[in-house]
Amino acid sequence: MAASKRSEGELLPLPQDLSHHFSEVTKRRTPSSIKEFYRFFAIPNIGNLGGGLPNDELFPFDTLEAQTANPDRYQCTPNHPVSARQGSQPVTRGKVPQSDVNTASWRIKVPKTTPQVDPLKRIDLSTALQYGTAGGYPPLLSLIRQFTTELLHPTVPYRGGPEVILTCGSTDGFSKTVQLISNTWNPSHDPVSSRPGMLCERYVYNNALACVEPRGIQVVPVDIDSDGMMGKGPGGLQDILQNWDPRQGARPHFIYTVTMGHNPTGTVISVERRREIYAICQRFDVIIVEDDPYWYLQFASAAEREAESRGHVVKPAVPYAPPKLTGYDFLDSLVPSYLSIDVDGRVIRLDTFSKTVAPGCRLGWITAQPAFIERLERITETTTQQPSGFVQAMVVEMLMGPAQKDKVKSFHKLSIKDKAQYQGWELDGWVRWLEGLRGVYERRMLRMCSLLDESLFQLKQSTPVNDLESDWGVITKTRIMSYDWPRGGMFVWVRIHLENHPLWQAKGTSVPVLDGPALAQALMIFLTHKPQLVIAAPGTMFAATPHVAEDTAWAYLRLCFGTETEEKIAPCSRRFAAGLQRFWRIKSVEEMERLVAELRSSSEPDLEDLANLGFEGDE
Ligand SMILES: Cc1ncc(COP(=O)(O)O)c(C=O)c1O
C-alpha cells in the first residue's frame, strides 16, 4: 500500500528546504571520514587492511539467547467506541482473568555468525557487536523503516516520504534534535534578540525542559484545553506567535509536543486540531517536534465510560471510519501523527521502545524528512555512534526471528521440538503485542478512574437548623477533585479543589497563609503517610515555567496507572481517594503546618513506610 502511495507520490511536492533552522554547529558538521569508508568493508572477500576494527572472532560472546513473551500474551480491548458499548470484546473492570494472560514464551537466539550475505537480513554477533554506521544496525534500521513508512505513517504527503535514524531512546532523540535546530544562548554575551525559544504545552514532560533550559532556550507555554494544545483563542499558538514581542527574544521556531496520551494530561490531539496547529506552524515557519512514546495507548472506551460513570448522556459515538491503510484495524483506528499532514517536511517525530519493550533497552528512532536525518547522522557519528549492538541484535531477532532461523547452521542440528520453540514475532506479532499492551493499560485506567469517580465530592450530613428540616438529612456536597478520564497514555491528571478546603487561606505561623501551593504541599506529604501510603507526582513538576507553577500547576497531581501491578491499582486508588477525604477533615492549622514543614525539611521518609508502599491491607 505504502509503496504504491510512494510511486503515485511522484506528483507530491518535495519537502521544503528548511535548513535555515539548523544550528550553526549543525551547519558546520561534515561526514565522518572513517564512517564513510565503512561501505567498502561489505565488498565480498575484500582484504581489510584499512579499518581499525577489532577482529570479531575475539568477541567473548558465542551466542545471545533469550526467552521472549508470546505476542498474544495480553488480552486486547476494542478499537472502536461502539463495539466497546456493545461489549463485543469485554473491557474487564477488575483483574485480567488468569486465562487472558498467555504465559507461553518463545526462544530467540542470535548466533556468532551466519552465512547470510544480505546485510539487511544478516543478524549475528560478528556484525551486531562490531562498529557500524550512524543510521543503526542495518537489519533493525530496515525493519523500522518498513514499520514506520508502511504501517505507522503510510501517507506522509511529501515526495519520497520520510527517513529514519535509530537513537538510544527519545531522550537521546530529543537532545540530538535540539542540537540540530537550536543554537545555545548565553545571557552574558548574546543579544536578547537572538535568544531561541521553544513552544510547548503549558504542562510538559519535565525532562524536555531540563534539556533545553541550560542551553539558554526560552520556554514558551501554550494553553491547552481538553483536546490538547490550543491553536486559536487567547493563550493559543496563534495568539502567542502573532503577538510576539521581539524584546523577549527571537520568535520561537520550534514546538515540543506530546500529542497522544500527553504526559502529564492524558489528552490525544485530534486530526482537526492537528490541521489547525500545522497551518499556524506553516504561517510562522515553526518546526514541530512530536515526542510520542504512548502513541499505541489510545483508549477508545474512555469518553463513553467517563460519561456513563458520571451519569452524563452518552453522546452517540461519532461514526469513525478511518481510512483502511495498513490492513491492521488496531493501527488504522489510532489518531495518526503530525507526519500524516506534513506537506512541508517540518515534523520531526521521536519514537521509543521504552514503553513497548523496556526502558533499559535505550532504543528508539527519529522520523523526519531526509535532509534532517542526514544532519542527525552527522550528530550521531560524534556522540552515540549507534545504540548498543546487544540491544539492537536482540530486538531485531525478536521481531524478525523466523526470517533468520533457516540461515543458522546450528539450527538444523536441533530436534523438531526444539526447532519449534525458536520463533520471532514478525510484524503481525509486533502489532498484536502493542494491541495487548494497550489492553492492559486501558483496563488499569478504567479501574482507577471508576474508583476515583466515587470520591469526586465530600458528602457531609449537617445538623438540621429547625424542626421543619428535622426529617430531612441535609447533605452538603463539596467538590474535592475533577479530571478527565485519559484518552491515552499512562496518567490521570487530577485537579484538586483546594480552594474548597475548610482551611483555605487560613492564617498560620510558620506558613503565613494556607494558600494553594501550601495546601498542595501538605497534601503531597499527607498522602505518603499511613494509612494512605501513596505517592502522587505534584503538578508543579510539570509546569512549563515558574509562572505556570505559581499560577495553576500546584492544583494538580499526576497519577500513573502504568507502574503498579493490576492487583495494586485498586487498593492504591482507594487509598488515594480515602486519603483525600481524610485530608478534607483536617481542621487544625498546626497540623497542616507540620505537614508542610515535613516536606521542606530534608529528613528522609520513614523507610518502613516506603517498604510498605505497595501494601494491600485496605483492599
Ligand atoms: C513524553 C516522554 N518523552 C520521553 C520519555 C523518555 O523516553 P526514553 O526512555 O525513550 O528516553 C518519556 C518517559 O517517561 C516521556 O513520557
The ligand as an ORCA input file, in Angstrom:
! r2SCAN-3c Opt
* xyz 0 1
  C       6.840     12.280     26.879
  C       8.029     11.439     27.143
  N       9.086     11.532     26.327
  C      10.189     10.780     26.523
  C      10.260      9.887     27.566
  C      11.528      9.100     27.760
  O      11.681      8.216     26.708
  P      13.011      7.354     26.521
  O      13.055      6.317     27.603
  O      12.846      6.754     25.180
  O      14.189      8.250     26.598
  C       9.179      9.751     28.435
  C       9.255      8.826     29.578
  O       8.516      8.869     30.517
  C       8.041     10.545     28.217
  O       6.957     10.472     28.993
*
